[in-house]
């Protein structure tokens, strides 16, 4: 199953124009991408590229509003109940 995101700001890369990105649902193995990164931001960036099956350069070119939309979806997938750990 995948989710298609229509880009507000299409990307031109390598002579090709992308008007949407389709991201598959993350799986347990995808957590290695985040955990193996130098920092969380880099991990999320790499994970977006992996789930969309595009080179990281495509994610680099996303408009901030498109990146935020995809990031919000990704955060919901990683924590569907919004169950952030809290201290008592």
N, C-alpha and C positions, 0 to 999 in steps of 0.2 A: 504494500500500500504506500502511496506517496501523496504529497500535498504540492499543488502547483501554486506558485507565487507569480502573479503578473507584476512585472517591474514598472514602477512609476517612471523610472529613468532607465530606458534600455541601455545596454552595454554594447559598445563596439570594440571587439577584440579580435585581432588576427583576421580582419576582413569580414568577420561574421557579426551580425547584430543579434543579441539575445534580448527577447522581450519578456521572457519568463524563465523561472527556474523551478524544477521539480525536485523536491527533496524526499527521499525515502525515510521511513521511520527509523530512528536510531535503535540499535540493538546493544546488548551488553558488551559485545566486543568493541563497540565504538567508544566506550568509556576509556579505553586505553589511549585513544587519541588525546583526550583531555588530560588524563593523568600523566601521560608521557611528555607533555609540553612544558616549556620553561615557565609559563605562567598561564593562568586561566584564559586570558584574552586570546593568546596564541592558540590554545587548545580549541576554543570555540570557533575561531577562524578556520582552523584546519578541519574541524568537524563539519562545519557548513560545506566546505568544498567536498569532503568525502561523501556526505549525504546527497549532495547535488550531482556527484560524479563529474565534477569540473575541476580544472586546475585552480590552485589558490589565487592565481592572478585574476580570475573572474570575480572572486569574492573581494579582492582588492579594489576592483572597479565599481562595486555596488554603490549607489547613492546611499547616503546615511539613512534616509527614510526607509528604503528597501532593506538595508542591512538590519535596521531596528525591527522591522516587521518579521523578518526571518528569525532574528535572535529571540524575539518574544515567543514565537511558536516553538523554537527549540527549547527555551527555558520551561515552557509548559510540558514538553515531552519528557524532559529530565526530572521534573518535579510536578506531576499532574495535580496533586492536591495542595500545592503551595505549602507543603509541610517542611519548611525550613526549620532546622534544628534551633531550639532556643534553650537558654540556660534557665534553670529554676531559681 
